[in-house]
Amino acid sequence: MKALWKPLLVAAFLLGFLPYPAAAYLEKGTIAPDFEATGLDGKDVHLSDFKGKVIILKLGTTWCPDCVGMTKDLLAAGEYLKENDVVVVDVFIQETAKTVSSYLKGKEFLMPFIPLLDNGKAHRAYQVYLIPRLVIIDRDFKIAHDGLRLSGEMLREKVDLLSEKKASRPQ
């Protein structure tokens, strides 16, 4: 009986804490948390600077395989994202400007692409537990999607829905 308490304690710990990263995702329709981060040019940028556009916010690193894969997915969708007035804000967590610049070298982004270095504010605002984190923010600066990596097809579906909302708005 004594040997049984340790596995039970571990199981209780895991069951108690596993749901929490998912709970950190922001609810669809809520206002997106704003933050300030530094661009590779050294200038400070606020996420809210892009209000009025559809924003794809990617939070990740240069070394994470899924983050690299997500970058490839975004590059492949570049023309589509440009046509739909989407801006990609890529926040690199715990990275240096030199590392990010090297990582981005040779990549051609057809859509507006804003690489930022996180100073901890984006990480805290979005409670990042898992990377890559992909957040889609609508033109009204509200959360349209918050989660992990999306397939190219799913990404297009979500952007299409936001484009339809733009088309149905009174001018």
C-alpha positions as CSV (number, residue, x, y, z in Angstrom):
1,M,0.0,0.0,0.0
2,K,2.9,2.3,0.8
3,A,4.4,2.0,-2.7
4,L,1.0,2.9,-4.2
5,W,0.8,6.5,-2.9
6,K,3.6,7.9,-5.1
7,P,2.0,6.9,-8.5
8,L,-1.3,8.1,-7.2
9,L,0.2,11.4,-6.2
10,V,1.8,11.8,-9.6
11,A,-1.4,10.9,-11.4
12,A,-3.4,13.4,-9.3
13,F,-0.8,16.1,-10.1
14,L,-1.0,15.4,-13.8
15,L,-4.7,15.3,-13.9
16,G,-4.9,18.4,-11.9
17,F,-2.6,20.5,-14.0
18,L,-2.9,19.1,-17.6
19,P,-6.0,21.0,-18.4
20,Y,-4.6,24.4,-17.4
21,P,-2.5,25.2,-20.6
22,A,-5.7,24.8,-22.6
23,A,-7.5,27.1,-20.1
24,A,-4.9,29.8,-20.9
25,Y,-6.3,30.1,-24.5
26,L,-8.3,33.2,-24.9
27,E,-12.0,32.9,-25.6
28,K,-13.2,33.7,-29.1
29,G,-14.7,37.2,-29.3
30,T,-12.7,38.7,-26.4
31,I,-10.5,41.7,-26.9
32,A,-7.0,40.8,-27.8
33,P,-4.4,41.7,-25.1
34,D,-2.1,44.4,-26.3
35,F,1.6,44.3,-25.7
36,E,4.7,46.1,-26.7
37,A,7.8,44.4,-28.2
38,T,10.9,45.4,-30.1
39,G,11.3,45.0,-33.8
40,L,14.6,43.9,-35.4
41,D,15.2,47.5,-36.3
42,G,15.1,48.4,-32.5
43,K,11.8,50.2,-32.6
44,D,9.0,49.4,-30.2
45,V,5.8,48.1,-31.7
46,H,2.4,47.6,-30.1
47,L,0.2,44.8,-31.3
48,S,-2.7,47.4,-31.4
49,D,-0.7,49.3,-34.2
50,F,-2.3,46.7,-36.6
51,K,-5.9,47.2,-35.4
52,G,-8.2,47.3,-38.4
53,K,-6.4,44.4,-40.2
54,V,-6.6,40.7,-39.6
55,I,-3.6,39.8,-37.5
56,I,-2.0,36.4,-37.3
57,L,0.0,36.4,-34.1
58,K,2.6,33.6,-33.9
59,L,4.5,33.1,-30.7
60,G,7.4,30.8,-30.9
61,T,11.1,30.3,-31.4
62,T,13.7,29.7,-34.1
63,W,14.6,26.3,-32.8
64,C,11.2,24.6,-32.2
65,P,10.4,22.2,-35.1
66,D,6.7,23.1,-35.1
67,C,7.5,26.8,-35.0
68,V,9.7,26.3,-38.1
69,G,6.9,24.3,-39.7
70,M,4.4,27.0,-39.0
71,T,6.7,29.6,-40.6
72,K,6.8,27.4,-43.7
73,D,3.0,27.2,-43.7
74,L,2.7,31.0,-43.5
75,L,5.3,31.5,-46.2
76,A,3.3,29.1,-48.5
77,A,0.1,31.1,-47.8
78,G,1.9,34.5,-48.3
79,E,0.1,35.5,-51.5
80,Y,-3.3,34.5,-50.1
81,L,-2.7,36.4,-46.8
82,K,-1.6,39.5,-48.7
83,E,-4.7,39.4,-50.9
84,N,-6.8,39.2,-47.8
85,D,-5.1,42.1,-46.0
86,V,-3.6,39.9,-43.3
87,V,-0.5,41.0,-41.3
88,V,1.7,38.4,-39.6
89,V,3.2,39.4,-36.3
90,D,5.8,36.8,-35.4
91,V,6.9,37.1,-31.7
92,F,10.1,35.3,-30.9
93,I,10.4,34.3,-27.3
94,Q,13.8,34.4,-25.6
95,E,15.7,35.0,-28.8
96,T,18.3,37.6,-29.9
97,A,18.0,39.9,-32.8
98,K,21.1,38.2,-34.3
99,T,19.5,34.7,-34.1
100,V,16.2,35.9,-35.5
101,S,17.8,37.8,-38.4
102,S,19.8,34.7,-39.3
103,Y,16.7,32.5,-39.1
104,L,14.8,34.9,-41.4
105,K,17.6,35.4,-43.9
106,G,16.6,34.2,-47.3
107,K,12.9,33.9,-46.5
108,E,10.6,35.9,-48.8
109,F,7.4,37.0,-47.0
110,L,4.8,38.2,-49.6
111,M,2.4,39.4,-46.9
112,P,3.2,42.1,-44.3
113,F,5.5,40.4,-41.8
114,I,6.5,41.9,-38.5
115,P,9.2,40.0,-36.5
116,L,9.4,41.0,-32.9
117,L,11.6,40.1,-30.0
118,D,9.6,39.4,-26.8
119,N,10.6,41.3,-23.7
120,G,8.3,39.1,-21.6
121,K,5.2,41.2,-22.2
122,A,3.7,39.1,-25.0
123,H,4.6,35.9,-23.2
124,R,2.7,37.1,-20.1
125,A,-0.2,38.8,-22.0
126,Y,-0.9,35.5,-23.9
127,Q,0.1,33.1,-21.1
128,V,2.2,31.1,-23.4
129,Y,2.7,27.6,-22.1
130,L,3.1,25.7,-25.4
131,I,4.8,26.8,-28.6
132,P,4.0,27.5,-31.3
133,R,1.0,29.5,-30.3
134,L,-1.2,30.8,-33.1
135,V,-3.7,33.6,-32.5
136,I,-5.9,35.1,-35.2
137,I,-7.2,38.5,-34.3
138,D,-10.0,40.1,-36.3
139,R,-10.2,43.7,-37.6
140,D,-12.0,44.8,-34.4
141,F,-9.1,43.5,-32.4
142,K,-11.0,40.5,-31.1
143,I,-9.8,36.9,-30.8
144,A,-11.1,34.8,-33.7
145,H,-8.8,31.8,-33.0
146,D,-6.4,30.9,-30.2
147,G,-4.5,27.6,-30.2
148,L,-1.6,25.6,-31.6
149,R,-0.5,25.1,-35.2
150,L,-3.2,25.1,-37.9
151,S,-3.0,23.3,-41.2
152,G,-2.8,25.6,-44.3
153,E,-6.4,24.6,-45.1
154,M,-7.7,25.5,-41.7
155,L,-5.8,28.8,-41.7
156,R,-7.4,29.7,-45.0
157,E,-10.9,28.8,-43.7
158,K,-10.5,31.0,-40.7
159,V,-9.2,33.9,-42.7
160,D,-12.0,33.4,-45.3
161,L,-14.6,33.7,-42.5
162,L,-13.0,37.0,-41.4
163,S,-12.9,38.2,-45.1
164,E,-16.6,37.4,-45.4
165,K,-17.3,39.5,-42.4
166,K,-15.4,42.4,-44.0
167,A,-17.4,42.0,-47.2
168,S,-20.7,42.0,-45.4
169,R,-19.9,45.2,-43.4
170,P,-21.7,48.4,-44.4
171,Q,-19.2,50.7,-46.1
